[in-house]
Amino acid sequence: MLSQWCSINSRLASLVIPTILAIVVGVSTAQAQSTVGTVTQVQGAVSIQRGASNVPVVPNLPVQLHDKIVTQPDSSVTVGLIDNSSIQLGASTTLSIDESTAINGIGAPSKMTLLVGSLHTVIVGAMKGHPYEIRTPNAISTAHGTEWDLKYSEGTTRDGYQDCKQFTDVKVQDGTVNVANAQTGTGAQDVPAGHFATVGCGIDPVDPPYVDHTVEYIGLGVLGVGGVTVGILCATETMDWCSGSNEHNGPVTSFK
């Protein structure tokens, strides 16, 4: 009788223990993938909206899938990702972590939304080659391993964009970033290192005019009409067209 009881317990254990282990491993894996990064540097007032909670950001705080990171004026935060990749949020920025992926068993963001503000992204090491997408309300930027700045702003107009008050600016330091208009889904273009691109409202991505701050004019359109020269094409270092210039009625497509 005793031996029969022991045999039953042994069989039960052989069934229960693997099930418990599978549950534990599954929970651990899910937790690992829900954590997509860790705060490495924080300056000023930064918080994370996590569900119904508002979590103050401190160094070494894990960043999770579906978190919304918010920086106040004069504040910034850097989130370390797998293998020395990172994202850095500037002042007055809101970024949501929308989707994640597992890279070598470690969670990493795969899709994010920059709702307002500025973001500096560095993708290196193991994250290279994995799709990585950042959206703004009017643009989509996609990269597989690079370094670039992304800024989204709204509420003010720019010369040459008529009544548009919604802008996404992309500046690439290394690699290539593909930029498309999120509203139309058209006009996708690859932006290489050293180049800028701007998406204004529903306009397709274009290379904005850019010059060094020591140069005022980037072009001169000369038309002799009764001895009068007209058509001065110029831009400032902020990539805006000079006030008073009416030569630019749409986005510029030549930036080298």
C-alpha atoms as an extended CHARMM CRD file, in Angstrom:
* protein
*
       256  EXT
         1         1  MET       CA              0.0000000000        0.0000000000        0.0000000000  PROA      1               0.0000000000
         2         2  LEU       CA              2.7820000000        2.3860000000        0.8920000000  PROA      2               0.0000000000
         3         3  SER       CA              4.6370000000        1.6310000000       -2.2900000000  PROA      3               0.0000000000
         4         4  GLN       CA              1.4720000000        2.2280000000       -4.3220000000  PROA      4               0.0000000000
         5         5  TRP       CA              0.9450000000        5.6030000000       -2.6000000000  PROA      5               0.0000000000
         6         6  CYS       CA              4.5200000000        6.6170000000       -3.3140000000  PROA      6               0.0000000000
         7         7  SER       CA              4.0970000000        5.6320000000       -6.9320000000  PROA      7               0.0000000000
         8         8  ILE       CA              0.9910000000        7.8380000000       -7.2590000000  PROA      8               0.0000000000
         9         9  ASN       CA              2.7790000000       10.7920000000       -5.6450000000  PROA      9               0.0000000000
        10        10  SER       CA              5.7140000000       10.3140000000       -7.9630000000  PROA      10              0.0000000000
        11        11  ARG       CA              3.4870000000       10.3960000000      -11.0350000000  PROA      11              0.0000000000
        12        12  LEU       CA              1.6830000000       13.4920000000       -9.7720000000  PROA      12              0.0000000000
        13        13  ALA       CA              4.9860000000       15.2230000000       -9.1360000000  PROA      13              0.0000000000
        14        14  SER       CA              6.1630000000       14.3790000000      -12.6460000000  PROA      14              0.0000000000
        15        15  LEU       CA              3.0910000000       16.1420000000      -14.0160000000  PROA      15              0.0000000000
        16        16  VAL       CA              2.8350000000       19.0990000000      -11.6500000000  PROA      16              0.0000000000
        17        17  ILE       CA              6.4780000000       20.1670000000      -11.4450000000  PROA      17              0.0000000000
        18        18  PRO       CA              6.9840000000       20.7010000000      -15.2180000000  PROA      18              0.0000000000
        19        19  THR       CA              3.7130000000       22.6620000000      -15.3340000000  PROA      19              0.0000000000
        20        20  ILE       CA              4.8380000000       24.9430000000      -12.5040000000  PROA      20              0.0000000000
        21        21  LEU       CA              8.2210000000       25.4320000000      -14.1460000000  PROA      21              0.0000000000
        22        22  ALA       CA              6.5770000000       26.3050000000      -17.4580000000  PROA      22              0.0000000000
        23        23  ILE       CA              4.3870000000       28.9000000000      -15.7400000000  PROA      23              0.0000000000
        24        24  VAL       CA              7.3590000000       30.4370000000      -13.9340000000  PROA      24              0.0000000000
        25        25  VAL       CA              9.4420000000       30.5820000000      -17.1170000000  PROA      25              0.0000000000
        26        26  GLY       CA              6.5280000000       32.0620000000      -19.0410000000  PROA      26              0.0000000000
        27        27  VAL       CA              5.9600000000       34.7770000000      -16.4540000000  PROA      27              0.0000000000
        28        28  SER       CA              9.6830000000       35.5810000000      -16.3380000000  PROA      28              0.0000000000
        29        29  THR       CA              9.8410000000       35.8400000000      -20.1310000000  PROA      29              0.0000000000
        30        30  ALA       CA              6.7720000000       38.0910000000      -20.2530000000  PROA      30              0.0000000000
        31        31  GLN       CA              8.2230000000       40.3480000000      -17.5770000000  PROA      31              0.0000000000
        32        32  ALA       CA             11.5530000000       40.5210000000      -19.3990000000  PROA      32              0.0000000000
        33        33  GLN       CA              9.8410000000       41.5050000000      -22.6560000000  PROA      33              0.0000000000
        34        34  SER       CA              7.5660000000       44.0730000000      -20.9690000000  PROA      34              0.0000000000
        35        35  THR       CA             10.6870000000       45.8660000000      -19.7150000000  PROA      35              0.0000000000
        36        36  VAL       CA             12.2060000000       47.6080000000      -22.7390000000  PROA      36              0.0000000000
        37        37  GLY       CA             14.9210000000       49.7530000000      -21.1650000000  PROA      37              0.0000000000
        38        38  THR       CA             16.3330000000       51.3890000000      -18.0530000000  PROA      38              0.0000000000
        39        39  VAL       CA             16.6980000000       55.0450000000      -17.1310000000  PROA      39              0.0000000000
        40        40  THR       CA             20.3960000000       55.9140000000      -17.1330000000  PROA      40              0.0000000000
        41        41  GLN       CA             20.3040000000       59.7030000000      -16.7560000000  PROA      41              0.0000000000
        42        42  VAL       CA             17.6240000000       62.1410000000      -15.6600000000  PROA      42              0.0000000000
        43        43  GLN       CA             17.6620000000       65.8980000000      -15.2610000000  PROA      43              0.0000000000
        44        44  GLY       CA             14.8250000000       67.9890000000      -13.9040000000  PROA      44              0.0000000000
        45        45  ALA       CA             11.2190000000       66.8490000000      -13.5940000000  PROA      45              0.0000000000
        46        46  VAL       CA             10.4320000000       63.7000000000      -15.5900000000  PROA      46              0.0000000000
        47        47  SER       CA              7.5740000000       61.2610000000      -15.0680000000  PROA      47              0.0000000000
        48        48  ILE       CA              6.1350000000       58.0890000000      -16.5690000000  PROA      48              0.0000000000
        49        49  GLN       CA              2.4130000000       57.6140000000      -17.0720000000  PROA      49              0.0000000000
        50        50  ARG       CA              1.9610000000       53.8890000000      -16.4070000000  PROA      50              0.0000000000
        51        51  GLY       CA             -1.6690000000       52.9090000000      -16.5740000000  PROA      51              0.0000000000
        52        52  ALA       CA             -3.4810000000       54.9880000000      -13.9590000000  PROA      52              0.0000000000
        53        53  SER       CA             -0.2430000000       55.7730000000      -12.1140000000  PROA      53              0.0000000000
        54        54  ASN       CA              2.1550000000       58.6750000000      -12.5000000000  PROA      54              0.0000000000
        55        55  VAL       CA              5.6640000000       57.4600000000      -11.6460000000  PROA      55              0.0000000000
        56        56  PRO       CA              8.4920000000       59.9360000000      -10.8910000000  PROA      56              0.0000000000
        57        57  VAL       CA             11.5520000000       59.0160000000      -12.9650000000  PROA      57              0.0000000000
        58        58  VAL       CA             14.8090000000       58.2310000000      -11.1790000000  PROA      58              0.0000000000
        59        59  PRO       CA             18.0270000000       56.5670000000      -12.3840000000  PROA      59              0.0000000000
        60        60  ASN       CA             17.8230000000       52.7730000000      -12.8340000000  PROA      60              0.0000000000
        61        61  LEU       CA             14.0230000000       52.8520000000      -13.1520000000  PROA      61              0.0000000000
        62        62  PRO       CA             12.8400000000       50.1730000000      -15.6290000000  PROA      62              0.0000000000
        63        63  VAL       CA             10.8800000000       51.4750000000      -18.6150000000  PROA      63              0.0000000000
        64        64  GLN       CA              8.0260000000       49.2220000000      -19.6700000000  PROA      64              0.0000000000
        65        65  LEU       CA              5.8990000000       48.5720000000      -22.7250000000  PROA      65              0.0000000000
        66        66  HSD       CA              2.9980000000       51.0710000000      -22.9770000000  PROA      66              0.0000000000
        67        67  ASP       CA              4.7500000000       53.5990000000      -20.7190000000  PROA      67              0.0000000000
        68        68  LYS       CA              4.3450000000       57.2560000000      -21.6600000000  PROA      68              0.0000000000
        69        69  ILE       CA              7.4290000000       59.2920000000      -20.7390000000  PROA      69              0.0000000000
        70        70  VAL       CA              6.8950000000       63.0060000000      -20.1040000000  PROA      70              0.0000000000
        71        71  THR       CA              9.6000000000       65.6350000000      -19.5700000000  PROA      71              0.0000000000
        72        72  GLN       CA              8.9280000000       69.1280000000      -18.2610000000  PROA      72              0.0000000000
        73        73  PRO       CA             10.6250000000       72.3400000000      -19.4860000000  PROA      73              0.0000000000
        74        74  ASP       CA             14.3720000000       72.3430000000      -18.7790000000  PROA      74              0.0000000000
        75        75  SER       CA             14.2690000000       68.5700000000      -18.2200000000  PROA      75              0.0000000000
        76        76  SER       CA             15.6550000000       65.5570000000      -20.0680000000  PROA      76              0.0000000000
        77        77  VAL       CA             16.0170000000       61.8090000000      -19.6520000000  PROA      77              0.0000000000
        78        78  THR       CA             18.1070000000       59.0760000000      -21.2720000000  PROA      78              0.0000000000
        79        79  VAL       CA             16.8580000000       55.4980000000      -21.4840000000  PROA      79              0.0000000000
        80        80  GLY       CA             19.4210000000       52.7780000000      -22.0800000000  PROA      80              0.0000000000
        81        81  LEU       CA             18.3550000000       49.9770000000      -24.3880000000  PROA      81              0.0000000000
        82        82  ILE       CA             19.9620000000       46.6440000000      -25.2060000000  PROA      82              0.0000000000
        83        83  ASP       CA             23.6320000000       46.6220000000      -26.2050000000  PROA      83              0.0000000000
        84        84  ASN       CA             24.3470000000       50.3610000000      -25.6550000000  PROA      84              0.0000000000
        85        85  SER       CA             21.5030000000       51.6080000000      -27.8250000000  PROA      85              0.0000000000
        86        86  SER       CA             19.6550000000       54.5380000000      -26.2750000000  PROA      86              0.0000000000
        87        87  ILE       CA             16.9740000000       57.1860000000      -26.5990000000  PROA      87              0.0000000000
        88        88  GLN       CA             17.2170000000       60.6710000000      -25.1230000000  PROA      88              0.0000000000
        89        89  LEU       CA             14.1670000000       62.8650000000      -24.6320000000  PROA      89              0.0000000000
        90        90  GLY       CA             14.6440000000       66.6260000000      -24.6290000000  PROA      90              0.0000000000
        91        91  ALA       CA             12.6590000000       69.2340000000      -22.7250000000  PROA      91              0.0000000000
        92        92  SER       CA              8.8510000000       69.3950000000      -22.9910000000  PROA      92              0.0000000000
        93        93  THR       CA              8.6730000000       66.0020000000      -24.6970000000  PROA      93              0.0000000000
        94        94  THR       CA              6.1120000000       63.1920000000      -24.5780000000  PROA      94              0.0000000000
        95        95  LEU       CA              6.9860000000       59.7340000000      -25.9120000000  PROA      95              0.0000000000
        96        96  SER       CA              4.8900000000       56.5680000000      -25.7530000000  PROA      96              0.0000000000
        97        97  ILE       CA              6.2650000000       53.0090000000      -26.0040000000  PROA      97              0.0000000000
        98        98  ASP       CA              3.7330000000       51.2850000000      -28.2690000000  PROA      98              0.0000000000
        99        99  GLU       CA              5.2430000000       47.9280000000      -29.2480000000  PROA      99              0.0000000000
       100       100  SER       CA              8.2390000000       45.8230000000      -28.2690000000  PROA      100             0.0000000000
       101       101  THR       CA             10.2660000000       42.9000000000      -29.5250000000  PROA      101             0.0000000000
       102       102  ALA       CA             12.6130000000       40.3670000000      -27.9680000000  PROA      102             0.0000000000
       103       103  ILE       CA             16.2560000000       40.6010000000      -29.0100000000  PROA      103             0.0000000000
       104       104  ASN       CA             18.4040000000       37.7880000000      -27.6520000000  PROA      104             0.0000000000
       105       105  GLY       CA             15.6980000000       37.2320000000      -25.0380000000  PROA      105             0.0000000000
       106       106  ILE       CA             15.7340000000       40.8760000000      -23.9110000000  PROA      106             0.0000000000
       107       107  GLY       CA             12.8370000000       43.2730000000      -24.4640000000  PROA      107             0.0000000000
       108       108  ALA       CA             13.3970000000       46.3270000000      -26.6640000000  PROA      108             0.0000000000
       109       109  PRO       CA             11.0440000000       48.9410000000      -28.1420000000  PROA      109             0.0000000000
       110       110  SER       CA             10.1020000000       48.4110000000      -31.7810000000  PROA      110             0.0000000000
       111       111  LYS       CA              7.4660000000       51.1300000000      -32.2460000000  PROA      111             0.0000000000
       112       112  MET       CA              7.1310000000       54.4300000000      -30.3960000000  PROA      112             0.0000000000
       113       113  THR       CA              5.2060000000       57.6570000000      -30.8550000000  PROA      113             0.0000000000
       114       114  LEU       CA              6.7070000000       61.1030000000      -30.3320000000  PROA      114             0.0000000000
       115       115  LEU       CA              3.6430000000       63.1630000000      -29.4660000000  PROA      115             0.0000000000
       116       116  VAL       CA              5.5460000000       66.4120000000      -28.9620000000  PROA      116             0.0000000000
       117       117  GLY       CA              9.1210000000       67.5510000000      -28.3940000000  PROA      117             0.0000000000
       118       118  SER       CA             12.4930000000       66.1420000000      -29.4180000000  PROA      118             0.0000000000
       119       119  LEU       CA             14.1560000000       62.7300000000      -29.3850000000  PROA      119             0.0000000000
       120       120  HSD       CA             17.7450000000       61.6400000000      -30.0360000000  PROA      120             0.0000000000
       121       121  THR       CA             18.0860000000       57.9700000000      -30.9650000000  PROA      121             0.0000000000
       122       122  VAL       CA             21.1620000000       55.7500000000      -31.1880000000  PROA      122             0.0000000000
       123       123  ILE       CA             20.6910000000       52.2060000000      -32.5170000000  PROA      123             0.0000000000
       124       124  VAL       CA             23.7940000000       49.9990000000      -32.3340000000  PROA      124             0.0000000000
       125       125  GLY       CA             24.8440000000       46.4450000000      -31.5340000000  PROA      125             0.0000000000
       126       126  ALA       CA             22.1580000000       43.8010000000      -31.2850000000  PROA      126             0.0000000000
       127       127  MET       CA             19.3420000000       46.2110000000      -32.2170000000  PROA      127             0.0000000000
       128       128  LYS       CA             20.8630000000       46.8000000000      -35.6560000000  PROA      128             0.0000000000
       129       129  GLY       CA             18.9410000000       44.9940000000      -38.3440000000  PROA      129             0.0000000000
       130       130  HSD       CA             15.7160000000       44.9230000000      -36.3230000000  PROA      130             0.0000000000
       131       131  PRO       CA             12.8620000000       47.1350000000      -37.5450000000  PROA      131             0.0000000000
       132       132  TYR       CA             12.6080000000       50.2640000000      -35.4140000000  PROA      132             0.0000000000
       133       133  GLU       CA              9.8910000000       52.8300000000      -35.9960000000  PROA      133             0.0000000000
       134       134  ILE       CA              9.0800000000       56.1930000000      -34.4600000000  PROA      134             0.0000000000
       135       135  ARG       CA              5.8660000000       57.9670000000      -35.3890000000  PROA      135             0.0000000000
       136       136  THR       CA              4.7610000000       61.5300000000      -34.9080000000  PROA      136             0.0000000000
       137       137  PRO       CA              1.2300000000       62.7900000000      -35.5700000000  PROA      137             0.0000000000
       138       138  ASN       CA              2.1770000000       63.4680000000      -39.1990000000  PROA      138             0.0000000000
       139       139  ALA       CA              5.2720000000       61.3670000000      -40.0160000000  PROA      139             0.0000000000
       140       140  ILE       CA              6.8260000000       57.9010000000      -39.7840000000  PROA      140             0.0000000000
       141       141  SER       CA             10.5850000000       57.3910000000      -39.4440000000  PROA      141             0.0000000000
       142       142  THR       CA             12.0630000000       53.9030000000      -39.7450000000  PROA      142             0.0000000000
       143       143  ALA       CA             15.6430000000       52.7330000000      -39.2750000000  PROA      143             0.0000000000
       144       144  HSD       CA             17.6160000000       49.5070000000      -38.8570000000  PROA      144             0.0000000000
       145       145  GLY       CA             20.6510000000       50.9280000000      -37.1040000000  PROA      145             0.0000000000
       146       146  THR       CA             21.6610000000       54.5530000000      -37.0460000000  PROA      146             0.0000000000
       147       147  GLU       CA             21.7380000000       57.8110000000      -35.0820000000  PROA      147             0.0000000000
       148       148  TRP       CA             19.3020000000       60.6180000000      -35.6550000000  PROA      148             0.0000000000
       149       149  ASP       CA             17.3300000000       63.4910000000      -34.1460000000  PROA      149             0.0000000000
       150       150  LEU       CA             13.5710000000       63.7400000000      -34.4340000000  PROA      150             0.0000000000
       151       151  LYS       CA             11.4980000000       66.7690000000      -33.5020000000  PROA      151             0.0000000000
       152       152  TYR       CA              7.7600000000       67.3210000000      -33.6530000000  PROA      152             0.0000000000
       153       153  SER       CA              6.1040000000       70.7070000000      -33.1270000000  PROA      153             0.0000000000
       154       154  GLU       CA              2.7620000000       72.2810000000      -33.8370000000  PROA      154             0.0000000000
       155       155  GLY       CA              0.9470000000       75.5580000000      -33.3790000000  PROA      155             0.0000000000
       156       156  THR       CA              3.1870000000       77.9020000000      -35.3910000000  PROA      156             0.0000000000
       157       157  THR       CA              3.5820000000       78.4180000000      -39.1210000000  PROA      157             0.0000000000
       158       158  ARG       CA              6.7530000000       78.4650000000      -41.2190000000  PROA      158             0.0000000000
       159       159  ASP       CA              7.4990000000       80.5020000000      -44.2960000000  PROA      159             0.0000000000
       160       160  GLY       CA              6.7410000000       78.5690000000      -47.4540000000  PROA      160             0.0000000000
       161       161  TYR       CA              4.2350000000       76.1840000000      -45.8570000000  PROA      161             0.0000000000
       162       162  GLN       CA              1.2220000000       78.4910000000      -46.0780000000  PROA      162             0.0000000000
       163       163  ASP       CA             -1.1910000000       77.6720000000      -43.2110000000  PROA      163             0.0000000000
       164       164  CYS       CA              0.5530000000       74.5190000000      -42.0210000000  PROA      164             0.0000000000
       165       165  LYS       CA              1.2300000000       74.4160000000      -38.2580000000  PROA      165             0.0000000000
       166       166  GLN       CA              2.3710000000       70.8030000000      -37.9000000000  PROA      166             0.0000000000
       167       167  PHE       CA              6.0050000000       69.8420000000      -38.5170000000  PROA      167             0.0000000000
       168       168  THR       CA              8.2870000000       66.8470000000      -38.1080000000  PROA      168             0.0000000000
       169       169  ASP       CA             12.0180000000       67.5070000000      -38.5860000000  PROA      169             0.0000000000
       170       170  VAL       CA             14.5620000000       64.7140000000      -39.0480000000  PROA      170             0.0000000000
       171       171  LYS       CA             18.3160000000       65.1670000000      -38.8490000000  PROA      171             0.0000000000
       172       172  VAL       CA             20.4850000000       62.0950000000      -39.4920000000  PROA      172             0.0000000000
       173       173  GLN       CA             23.9860000000       61.8350000000      -38.0120000000  PROA      173             0.0000000000
       174       174  ASP       CA             24.7830000000       58.2510000000      -39.0130000000  PROA      174             0.0000000000
       175       175  GLY       CA             23.2140000000       55.6270000000      -41.2460000000  PROA      175             0.0000000000
       176       176  THR       CA             19.9510000000       56.1300000000      -43.1140000000  PROA      176             0.0000000000
       177       177  VAL       CA             16.4230000000       56.8660000000      -41.9190000000  PROA      177             0.0000000000
       178       178  ASN       CA             13.3570000000       56.3050000000      -44.0690000000  PROA      178             0.0000000000
       179       179  VAL       CA             10.7900000000       59.0910000000      -43.6310000000  PROA      179             0.0000000000
       180       180  ALA       CA              7.1900000000       59.0660000000      -44.8480000000  PROA      180             0.0000000000
       181       181  ASN       CA              4.0530000000       61.1040000000      -44.3120000000  PROA      181             0.0000000000
       182       182  ALA       CA              1.8220000000       59.3590000000      -41.7690000000  PROA      182             0.0000000000
       183       183  GLN       CA             -1.3310000000       61.0820000000      -42.9880000000  PROA      183             0.0000000000
       184       184  THR       CA             -1.0320000000       60.1320000000      -46.6530000000  PROA      184             0.0000000000
       185       185  GLY       CA              1.3230000000       57.1400000000      -46.4910000000  PROA      185             0.0000000000
       186       186  THR       CA              3.1560000000       58.4920000000      -49.5170000000  PROA      186             0.0000000000
       187       187  GLY       CA              6.4240000000       60.1830000000      -50.4020000000  PROA      187             0.0000000000
       188       188  ALA       CA              8.7260000000       57.8900000000      -48.4200000000  PROA      188             0.0000000000
       189       189  GLN       CA             12.3800000000       58.7540000000      -48.8970000000  PROA      189             0.0000000000
       190       190  ASP       CA             15.6850000000       57.6300000000      -47.4150000000  PROA      190             0.0000000000
       191       191  VAL       CA             17.5150000000       60.3990000000      -45.5710000000  PROA      191             0.0000000000
       192       192  PRO       CA             21.2740000000       59.7150000000      -45.3900000000  PROA      192             0.0000000000
       193       193  ALA       CA             23.8030000000       60.9120000000      -42.8250000000  PROA      193             0.0000000000
       194       194  GLY       CA             24.3900000000       64.6600000000      -42.8650000000  PROA      194             0.0000000000
       195       195  HSD       CA             20.9660000000       65.4490000000      -44.2950000000  PROA      195             0.0000000000
       196       196  PHE       CA             17.7140000000       66.8890000000      -42.9880000000  PROA      196             0.0000000000
       197       197  ALA       CA             14.1100000000       66.1920000000      -43.9200000000  PROA      197             0.0000000000
       198       198  THR       CA             10.9050000000       67.9660000000      -42.9640000000  PROA      198             0.0000000000
       199       199  VAL       CA              7.3170000000       66.7570000000      -43.1000000000  PROA      199             0.0000000000
       200       200  GLY       CA              4.8250000000       69.6190000000      -42.9360000000  PROA      200             0.0000000000
       201       201  CYS       CA              1.1920000000       68.6930000000      -42.3260000000  PROA      201             0.0000000000
       202       202  GLY       CA              0.1410000000       66.3840000000      -45.1920000000  PROA      202             0.0000000000
       203       203  ILE       CA              3.0850000000       67.3040000000      -47.4340000000  PROA      203             0.0000000000
       204       204  ASP       CA              5.5010000000       64.5390000000      -48.4260000000  PROA      204             0.0000000000
       205       205  PRO       CA              8.9920000000       64.5770000000      -46.8130000000  PROA      205             0.0000000000
       206       206  VAL       CA             11.3800000000       67.0950000000      -48.3530000000  PROA      206             0.0000000000
       207       207  ASP       CA             14.8970000000       68.3690000000      -47.7820000000  PROA      207             0.0000000000
       208       208  PRO       CA             14.5960000000       71.8300000000      -46.2430000000  PROA      208             0.0000000000
       209       209  PRO       CA             17.0410000000       74.6130000000      -47.1700000000  PROA      209             0.0000000000
       210       210  TYR       CA             19.9910000000       74.7660000000      -44.8010000000  PROA      210             0.0000000000
       211       211  VAL       CA             23.0790000000       76.9310000000      -44.6130000000  PROA      211             0.0000000000
       212       212  ASP       CA             25.8340000000       77.6060000000      -42.1240000000  PROA      212             0.0000000000
       213       213  HSD       CA             25.0490000000       80.5660000000      -39.8610000000  PROA      213             0.0000000000
       214       214  THR       CA             27.8080000000       82.5800000000      -41.4980000000  PROA      214             0.0000000000
       215       215  VAL       CA             25.9920000000       82.5090000000      -44.8370000000  PROA      215             0.0000000000
       216       216  GLU       CA             22.7750000000       84.4110000000      -45.3740000000  PROA      216             0.0000000000
       217       217  TYR       CA             21.8580000000       83.4990000000      -48.9340000000  PROA      217             0.0000000000
       218       218  ILE       CA             21.8220000000       80.0650000000      -50.5200000000  PROA      218             0.0000000000
       219       219  GLY       CA             20.6440000000       81.1410000000      -53.9180000000  PROA      219             0.0000000000
       220       220  LEU       CA             20.0740000000       84.1690000000      -56.0710000000  PROA      220             0.0000000000
       221       221  GLY       CA             17.4610000000       84.2870000000      -58.7500000000  PROA      221             0.0000000000
       222       222  VAL       CA             18.2550000000       87.1760000000      -61.0810000000  PROA      222             0.0000000000
       223       223  LEU       CA             15.7300000000       88.4740000000      -63.5140000000  PROA      223             0.0000000000
       224       224  GLY       CA             16.4730000000       91.7490000000      -65.3070000000  PROA      224             0.0000000000
       225       225  VAL       CA             13.3160000000       93.7070000000      -65.8200000000  PROA      225             0.0000000000
       226       226  GLY       CA             13.9700000000       97.3210000000      -66.6810000000  PROA      226             0.0000000000
       227       227  GLY       CA             17.2290000000       97.2150000000      -64.7280000000  PROA      227             0.0000000000
       228       228  VAL       CA             15.5060000000       95.7540000000      -61.6160000000  PROA      228             0.0000000000
       229       229  THR       CA             16.8090000000       92.5510000000      -60.0380000000  PROA      229             0.0000000000
       230       230  VAL       CA             14.1620000000       90.3480000000      -58.3780000000  PROA      230             0.0000000000
       231       231  GLY       CA             13.9790000000       86.9220000000      -56.8020000000  PROA      231             0.0000000000
       232       232  ILE       CA             16.3950000000       86.5740000000      -53.8910000000  PROA      232             0.0000000000
       233       233  LEU       CA             16.2600000000       83.0510000000      -52.4900000000  PROA      233             0.0000000000
       234       234  CYS       CA             17.5240000000       82.8050000000      -48.9260000000  PROA      234             0.0000000000
       235       235  ALA       CA             17.3190000000       80.7870000000      -45.7300000000  PROA      235             0.0000000000
       236       236  THR       CA             18.3560000000       81.0620000000      -42.1010000000  PROA      236             0.0000000000
       237       237  GLU       CA             20.2780000000       78.5580000000      -40.0020000000  PROA      237             0.0000000000
       238       238  THR       CA             16.9760000000       77.4360000000      -38.4600000000  PROA      238             0.0000000000
       239       239  MET       CA             15.9530000000       76.1410000000      -41.8800000000  PROA      239             0.0000000000
       240       240  ASP       CA             13.2520000000       78.8230000000      -42.2500000000  PROA      240             0.0000000000
       241       241  TRP       CA             13.0710000000       81.0040000000      -45.3210000000  PROA      241             0.0000000000
       242       242  CYS       CA             14.0610000000       84.6410000000      -44.8850000000  PROA      242             0.0000000000
       243       243  SER       CA             11.1620000000       86.9120000000      -44.0210000000  PROA      243             0.0000000000
       244       244  GLY       CA              9.9280000000       88.8120000000      -47.0080000000  PROA      244             0.0000000000
       245       245  SER       CA             11.0250000000       86.2080000000      -49.5490000000  PROA      245             0.0000000000
       246       246  ASN       CA              8.1710000000       85.0240000000      -51.7430000000  PROA      246             0.0000000000
       247       247  GLU       CA             10.2420000000       82.7560000000      -53.9380000000  PROA      247             0.0000000000
       248       248  HSD       CA              9.3470000000       79.6580000000      -51.9500000000  PROA      248             0.0000000000
       249       249  ASN       CA              5.6940000000       78.6800000000      -52.2230000000  PROA      249             0.0000000000
       250       250  GLY       CA              6.2160000000       74.9970000000      -51.4310000000  PROA      250             0.0000000000
       251       251  PRO       CA              8.7890000000       72.6780000000      -49.8730000000  PROA      251             0.0000000000
       252       252  VAL       CA             12.3160000000       72.6380000000      -51.2590000000  PROA      252             0.0000000000
       253       253  THR       CA             13.5170000000       69.3420000000      -52.7180000000  PROA      253             0.0000000000
       254       254  SER       CA             17.1960000000       70.1230000000      -53.2510000000  PROA      254             0.0000000000
       255       255  PHE       CA             19.3930000000       69.7650000000      -50.1880000000  PROA      255             0.0000000000
       256       256  LYS       CA             22.8990000000       68.3660000000      -50.5930000000  PROA      256             0.0000000000
